[in-house]
């Protein structure tokens, strides 16, 4: 009798362990191996101060752990993550120009759309991130993805964000 229901139980367990996540992405691009990369400012579309900068730091680490060794960060004076100042897009454009001047081939740009704990008794963490890879030789976006994920009440927002960003980058073939 147990053997009859075991596959169903395993599917249910896998669904529960997966948590709630939604990811959409463009087709996997053909990226030049060994190319120089840059991370440019992530836009912060949340009420959480410095959510963009937090996501940038995660992206930096994840890219390096996945074998992107030639990775540069934009100059600190271009950082303008502020809830009150809507000039982040300008800083991102300036950082893309700076990266091109540095001979960078690919730039990872992003936006944080959610970075919070949900209201309620459990206070589950919820994160929303979109990422784009810009080919600075052509000036075009070669890959983009957006995702949202929530965790369990004892998870940290940063842990949920790291898991989501890992999954997003994996869909680009960055492993």
Secondary structure as GFF3:
##gff-version 3
##sequence-region A 1 175
A	DSSP	alpha_helix	2	18	.	.	.	ID=ss1
A	DSSP	beta_strand	20	25	.	.	.	ID=ss2
A	DSSP	beta_strand	37	44	.	.	.	ID=ss3
A	DSSP	alpha_helix	51	65	.	.	.	ID=ss4
A	DSSP	beta_strand	71	73	.	.	.	ID=ss5
A	DSSP	three_ten_helix	76	78	.	.	.	ID=ss6
A	DSSP	alpha_helix	88	101	.	.	.	ID=ss7
A	DSSP	beta_strand	106	117	.	.	.	ID=ss8
A	DSSP	beta_strand	125	135	.	.	.	ID=ss9
A	DSSP	beta_strand	140	150	.	.	.	ID=ss10
A	DSSP	alpha_helix	157	171	.	.	.	ID=ss11
###
